[in-house]
Amino acid sequence: MSDKPNRIDDRYATSEKYTTLRGIYHDAKRRLSEIDWNYLSCGTGDEVTLRENTAVFDKVRFEVPLFAGISNPDTRTNVLGFDLSFPAFIAPFGGGEAVFHPEGHLAIGRAAAAVGIQQMVPVAASHSLEDIAKASSVASVFQLTFVGDEGGVLEMIERAKAAGYKYICVTYSPIRQWRERMMEDRFSLRNESGPSNFGPGKSDPAALQELLDFTKPRWTWAQAASVIRRSPLPCIVKGVSSGRDAKAAIDAGAVGLYVSNYGGRTIDRTPTALETLPAIRKAVGKDIPIVLDSGIRRGSDIAASIALGADAVALGRLIAYGMAADGEHGVRRTLELLQREFWTTLGHLGCSSVAELTADVISPGSFPAA
Ligand SMILES: Cc1cc2nc3c(=O)[nH]c(=O)nc-3n(C[C@H](O)[C@H](O)[C@H](O)COP(=O)(O)O)c2cc1C
């Protein structure tokens, strides 16, 4: 880990444009068209899971020890071999026109690098995976949906490796999602024909069509395992929501797990990621790296996730709010404020480092799974 001091500027008085995360949220909402806002914020069905993803963090209560607080806790950690200034990754989210800002994933990568965390880049990115890797020193994980023929997926992984990515984030999508806000808006992606990350070549619209063609047969665990084992890059599996799937992913050769319900965007009435986390951690033991997303909005949400068994979180909509509010600057500020809030949470809980965040910080009975 770097010797870079972990001093956090905790003054309220600042010349920065944004002083709070909710200020960024309100600006994002004000700036986006209603259709784009719906695309970004919607869930599936009645959006029960979407609401519960954030409500579950509201149920967590911390036990705060007296005369045990820490005035300058260390927010740094190392996950999947990456030194992180605090335990977070940028989640692989994409699809929207340049991700709510023309600079898209290039700007997100620059902001993540400035704050010292890593970026997961989706296959449906705003720019080609090569251009993002060139612009961002922290574009290290490439998200790839396993679909089509195995050879094509392996060629895609080769392409990501050649561009400098270090991991593949494996995703799976069997059928289209029921998102009523987008249906009412008759939403259609404006960049559906590009930018080119589908297929081994620079641009292969046919491969994109394959991904979106839900009449094609979807993959089985056996096929996924066969590709994960032959993959030239190590794989983490996203969408894990049970101990059974966690074990299946490890048996298939995954080196890490990504606990997620995709922010309530795939199917409604599924458990929240936080609720499923303790059982998943128990199923795979303490040494398998676990990243968690779906509902992270505050530094205290990061603390709760780590305390209940994650090694790091991933940030989805929160980063999109930063992009929509003010591009690269909005994302950088989001990350700085989030790190600061996480830092004060650690300090109040009496944890001098991320490693000290255990289930002991959760008030007994406040969270059933603790
Ligand atoms: C607009 C949008 C687009 C997304 N696109 C993708 C994607 O292309 N691939 C993917 O793996 N996940 C995608 N996700 C899911 C995110 O990676 C992440 O799991 C989710 O946003 C986490 O929930 P949260 O935003 O409530 O924190 C998308 C999410 C949003 C909001």
The ligand as an ORCA input file, in Angstrom:
! r2SCAN-3c Opt
* xyz 0 1
  C     -28.393      3.295    -15.549
  C     -27.789      1.999    -15.100
  C     -27.195      1.181    -16.037
  C     -26.613     -0.038    -15.639
  N     -25.952     -0.800    -16.554
  C     -25.304     -1.912    -16.156
  C     -24.524     -2.657    -17.071
  O     -24.416     -2.306    -18.254
  N     -23.886     -3.765    -16.614
  C     -23.957     -4.163    -15.303
  O     -23.339     -5.161    -14.913
  N     -24.693     -3.467    -14.406
  C     -25.349     -2.358    -14.796
  N     -26.062     -1.624    -13.873
  C     -26.080     -2.061    -12.463
  C     -24.925     -1.409    -11.693
  O     -23.682     -1.917    -12.090
  C     -25.066     -1.657    -10.187
  O     -25.153     -3.041     -9.952
  C     -26.266     -0.942     -9.573
  O     -26.370      0.361    -10.110
  C     -26.128     -0.878     -8.073
  O     -27.275     -0.341     -7.459
  P     -27.361      1.205     -7.014
  O     -27.229      2.017     -8.253
  O     -28.719      1.340     -6.415
  O     -26.273      1.456     -6.037
  C     -26.669     -0.426    -14.264
  C     -27.274      0.418    -13.337
  C     -27.829      1.625    -13.731
  C     -28.445      2.516    -12.692
*
